[in-house]
Amino acid sequence: MLPSLFISHGSPMLALTPGPAHDFLRRLGRELTPTAILVVSAHWASRQLRISTTARPETIHDFGGFPQALFECQYPAPGEPALAMRLARELNAVPTERGLDHGAWVPLSLMYPDAEIPVVSLSLPVEWSNAELVALGEKLAALREEGILVIGSGSLTHNLAEMQALEAPMPDWVGEFADWVHARLDADDRAALLDWQRAPQARRNHPTAEHFQPLLVAMGAGGPGKRLHHSVEHGVLAMDLYAFA
């Protein structure tokens, strides 16, 4: 049975820039062969829970100030409307026409560059409590038995106001939070993670919560967490990837 995944998608330039996280995602895709993918991205924030029923999702370039080559990237993976409508009923989610934002297509373009696996996007209900987000993941857990890969795409740390050069070292305040999360996940201490905003340096690493919240969904969809990858980009973007088996 497939695990659920939490992927730190970092900067959109991850799609084009070789490096530890870029290279790891390319390898990981060769190890996991899902029949379909359900992705919850930090970049589709909503109040109500929504799900994309689009048959041919467009590639959304929801960013600015990057090289033209990034805007030329396309990820023409098909949607899976039948799966989406089934989940809309099961989750009481609102069917919506929507493409793939960069939190979805950037990591998927590395994992599955042929864009042949159907992808369904589920929105991130950012006003839900931590416990409600974990419970949402628990409702998705059965998809893993169907060969569907459940992905939460965000960032273990995400303070863009303090971004540095690509290869800058990780500041202590970033490492302190990342280490706390790793220790809690390694111990499967879900009670602590439900109160993650009290972790050391939590507010500085996440001025807003939406890039951490997909981890809670992925955690709910699987078992104990195992860190598969750790690296740092721009000093303040911990690119950790966790599998919940």
C-alpha positions in Angstrom: 0.0 0.0 0.0 1.3 3.5 -0.8 2.2 5.9 1.9 0.8 9.4 2.1 3.4 12.1 1.6 4.2 15.5 2.8 6.4 17.4 0.3 8.1 20.7 0.9 7.9 22.3 -2.6 10.0 25.3 -1.9 10.5 27.9 -4.6 8.8 27.3 -8.0 12.4 27.2 -9.4 12.6 23.7 -7.9 11.1 22.6 -11.2 14.2 23.7 -13.1 17.1 23.9 -10.6 19.1 20.8 -9.9 19.8 20.3 -6.2 19.3 17.8 -3.4 15.4 18.2 -3.2 15.0 18.3 -7.0 17.1 15.2 -7.5 15.4 13.3 -4.7 12.0 13.9 -6.1 13.1 12.5 -9.4 14.3 9.3 -7.7 11.2 9.1 -5.5 8.8 9.1 -8.5 10.5 5.9 -9.8 9.8 4.1 -6.5 6.1 4.9 -6.3 3.6 4.0 -9.0 0.1 5.2 -8.2 -3.0 4.8 -10.3 -4.0 8.4 -9.4 -2.8 11.3 -7.2 -4.8 13.4 -4.8 -2.9 16.6 -3.8 -3.7 19.2 -1.1 -1.6 22.3 -1.9 -0.9 25.3 0.3 -1.6 27.4 -2.8 -5.3 26.4 -3.0 -6.5 28.0 0.2 -10.3 28.1 0.8 -12.9 28.5 3.5 -15.1 25.6 2.3 -13.6 22.3 1.2 -13.4 22.2 -2.6 -12.3 19.6 -5.1 -11.3 20.0 -8.7 -13.5 18.0 -11.1 -11.6 19.3 -14.2 -10.9 16.7 -16.8 -7.9 18.6 -18.3 -6.4 20.8 -15.6 -4.4 23.8 -16.8 -0.9 24.5 -15.5 -1.3 27.6 -13.2 1.7 29.9 -13.0 0.7 31.5 -9.8 3.9 33.5 -9.1 5.9 36.4 -10.5 9.4 37.6 -11.0 10.9 34.3 -12.3 12.6 33.5 -15.6 10.5 33.0 -18.7 11.5 29.4 -18.8 9.5 28.7 -15.7 6.3 30.3 -17.2 6.8 28.1 -20.2 6.6 24.9 -18.1 3.5 22.9 -18.7 2.3 19.9 -16.8 -0.6 18.4 -18.8 -1.6 15.6 -16.5 -5.3 14.5 -16.9 -7.8 15.0 -14.1 -10.1 12.2 -12.8 -13.6 13.7 -12.7 -15.2 10.4 -11.6 -12.9 10.1 -8.6 -13.3 13.8 -7.8 -17.1 13.6 -7.8 -17.0 10.5 -5.6 -14.8 12.3 -3.1 -17.0 15.4 -3.3 -19.9 13.3 -2.0 -17.8 11.4 0.6 -16.1 14.6 1.9 -19.0 17.0 1.4 -16.7 19.1 -0.8 -17.8 21.6 -3.4 -17.0 20.5 -7.0 -14.9 23.2 -8.7 -13.2 23.7 -12.0 -9.6 24.4 -11.3 -6.1 23.7 -12.7 -2.9 22.7 -11.0 -1.1 25.4 -8.9 2.7 25.3 -8.5 2.4 23.5 -5.2 1.0 20.6 -7.2 2.7 20.7 -10.6 6.2 21.6 -9.5 6.9 18.5 -7.4 4.8 16.3 -9.7 6.8 17.4 -12.8 9.9 16.0 -11.1 8.3 12.8 -9.8 6.2 12.0 -12.9 7.6 14.0 -15.8 5.5 12.1 -18.4 2.4 13.7 -16.8 0.4 10.5 -17.5 -1.0 9.8 -14.0 -4.4 11.5 -13.3 -4.3 14.3 -10.6 -7.1 15.5 -8.5 -6.7 18.7 -6.4 -8.4 19.1 -3.0 -8.4 22.5 -1.5 -6.8 23.4 1.8 -9.5 24.7 4.2 -7.2 27.1 6.1 -9.8 28.1 8.7 -10.2 24.5 9.9 -8.6 23.5 13.2 -5.5 21.3 13.3 -7.7 18.4 14.5 -10.1 18.9 11.7 -7.3 18.9 9.1 -6.0 15.6 10.6 -9.5 14.2 10.5 -9.7 15.2 6.8 -6.6 13.2 6.2 -8.1 10.2 8.0 -11.0 10.3 5.6 -8.5 10.1 2.7 -6.5 7.1 4.2 -8.6 4.5 2.4 -7.5 5.9 -1.0 -4.1 4.5 -0.4 -5.6 1.0 -0.6 -6.8 1.8 -4.1 -3.3 2.8 -5.2 -4.0 6.5 -5.0 -1.1 8.6 -3.7 -2.2 11.2 -1.2 0.1 14.2 -1.1 0.2 17.3 1.1 2.3 19.9 -0.5 3.6 22.8 1.6 6.9 23.6 3.3 8.4 22.5 6.6 9.5 26.1 7.1 8.3 29.1 5.1 9.3 32.6 5.9 9.8 34.3 2.5 10.6 37.7 4.1 13.9 36.2 5.4 14.9 34.3 2.2 18.7 34.3 1.5 20.9 33.0 -1.4 20.0 29.6 -2.7 22.9 27.8 -0.9 22.9 29.8 2.3 23.2 27.8 5.5 20.2 27.2 7.7 19.9 29.8 10.6 19.5 28.4 14.1 15.9 29.6 14.4 15.0 27.5 11.3 16.8 24.4 12.5 15.3 24.7 16.0 11.7 24.4 14.5 12.6 21.8 11.9 14.3 19.6 14.6 11.3 19.9 16.8 8.9 18.8 14.1 11.2 15.9 13.1 11.5 14.7 16.8 7.7 14.8 17.2 7.1 13.0 13.9 9.8 10.4 14.7 8.0 9.7 18.0 4.6 9.8 16.4 3.6 12.4 18.9 0.5 13.6 17.3 -0.8 15.4 20.3 2.2 17.8 20.2 1.7 18.3 16.4 -1.9 19.3 17.0 -0.5 22.2 18.9 2.5 22.9 16.6 2.0 26.6 16.8 3.6 26.4 20.3 6.8 24.8 18.9 10.1 26.7 19.2 10.2 29.5 16.6 6.9 28.4 15.0 5.6 31.9 14.3 8.9 33.0 12.8 9.1 30.0 10.5 5.4 30.2 9.6 4.0 33.8 9.8 0.9 32.2 8.2 -0.1 28.6 8.7 -1.0 27.4 5.1 2.4 25.9 4.3 2.4 23.7 7.4 -1.2 22.6 7.3 -0.8 20.1 4.4 1.5 18.1 6.7 -1.4 17.6 9.1 -3.6 16.3 6.3 -0.8 13.9 5.1 -0.2 12.8 8.7 -3.9 12.0 9.1 -3.9 9.9 5.9 -1.1 7.6 7.1 0.7 6.0 10.0 3.9 7.1 11.7 6.0 9.5 9.8 9.4 8.7 8.4 11.7 11.5 7.0 12.8 10.5 3.5 14.7 13.7 2.7 16.2 16.7 4.4 17.9 19.7 2.7 17.7 23.5 2.9 17.3 26.1 0.1 17.6 29.8 0.5 18.5 29.3 4.2 14.9 29.4 5.4 13.2 26.8 3.3 13.6 23.3 4.9 12.9 20.9 2.0 12.0 18.0 4.2 9.8 15.2 2.8 7.9 12.7 5.0 6.2 9.5 4.2 3.3 8.3 6.4 3.1 4.5 5.9 
